Amino acid sequence: MATNILMPALSPTMTEGTLSRWLKKEGDTVKSGDLIAEIETDKATMEVEAVDEGILGRIVVPEGSEGVKVNSPIAILVDEGEAVPDAVDAPAAKKAEPAPQTAAQPASTPAAPAQSTSAQSAPAQSAASTSQAAPVAGPTGKRVFASPLARRIASQKGIDLSSLKGTGPNGRILRRDVENAKPATTGGAAAPVTAPAEAKRVPNSSMRKVIARRLSESKQTVPHFYVSVDIELDALLALRSKLNAASPSEGEGQFKISVNDMMIKAVALALRDCPGLNVQYTEAETLHFPEIDISMAVSIPDGLITPIIRQADRKSLRAISAEARDLAKRARDGKLKPEEFQGGTFSISNMGMFGVREFAAIINPPQAGILAIAAGEKRAVVRGDQLAVATVMTATLSVDHRAVDGALGAQWLNALRDIVQNPYSLVI
């Protein structure tokens, strides 16, 4: 009996995805557990296993199709010797186009092709051309028919349109006619003006669309407030140097602790001291989490993803370092599992490696806070009545004011500063 293979939901929030690649071809035998396709979600590219067995009779959704709705048919599985049905019960997807589908495209329209930006703007452009294509009078009073773009280029190059012969319909002057003409001179050669190049159109990936939607929702629905503090890093950097010097030069026991690893542990310990930030606001109640799971922002080619260090307050710096390095690598390779980037309780975003002095991050909903970590730099500090030089970092906390008040946010930042400036609690 023919069976539809459906687009799987690879995460709780997934509603559609891109079918990146088929790992089986029509006519292949499929067994339960076989890898049959690669699906790109908003966060990663994952391999999909077959649930049923049979012959892959027909591929309904070709490779590269985007916007494939969850639970829509992507292929047909048949028994040995069984005829392949001519059609499935419901349409599966739209084929990817050179430009992204617009948000206005109705979700309920079956198999609707994605419209490119140029296609959408065509009616407006046509209307503009019609309204602006009326003849204008040249210097001699002669009526001149020219396209709007031709008139603009002629104006920039100092060309008299009435002196040109158009090659368009009914003698209309087009862009090429102006570009092939020589500019008028008034005692000296006019400098050529190049028309603006047309913008390159790059379709938005599924991840970029989700990032845009979620961050827009965060800024529109979550009342952010921001608190910044300067933290001296010299003691932390000295401890880091001692720890890395103790690492074996080679072998399985080798490790290298980064400042980011130490900040993950410091943030986790600060959340343990001030658990009021390890929360999530809902309309009915505020959720206080017993576990401290730190989401760390990782930049990848398509955007940003936040793999999670679970129970970061209980792990050693060495364990955090190894786990963070592995998660970051697999995040960039698109190989994270859903449970590795979903469900964190607090986020950090570190742009210190880019030399950023200070920035404010957008909260990653449904979490209630995110810490923006900037670069450490030499600054003048006052100790008592004396000036000194220290390595100072500005950290900015973004907080959901529905769940956390200003005093608690400041209290948490002070706890973080104490931990970083007296860092031996990170290894005890």
Secondary structure, 3 states (H helix, E strand, C coil): CCEEEECCCCCCCCCEEEEEEECCCCCCEECCCCEEEEEECCCCEEEEECCCCEEEEEECCCCCEEEEECCCEEEEEECCCCCCCCCCCCCCCECCCCCCCCCCCCCCCCCCCCCCHHHHHHHHHHHHHHHHCCCEECCCCCEECECHHHHHHHHHHCCCHHHCCCCCHHHCECHHHHHCCCCCCCCCCCCCCCCCCCCCCCCCCHHHHHHHHHHHHHHHHCCEEEEEEEEECHHHHHHHHHHHHCCCCCCCCCCCCCHHHHHHHHHHHHHHHCHHHCEEECCCCEEECCCCCEEECEEECCEEECCEECCHHHCCHHHHHHHHHHHHHHHHCCCCCHHHCCCCCEEEEECHHHCCCCCCCCCCCCCCEEEEEEEEEEEEEEECCEEEEEEEEEEEEEEECCCCCHHHHHHHHHHHHHHHHCHHHHCC
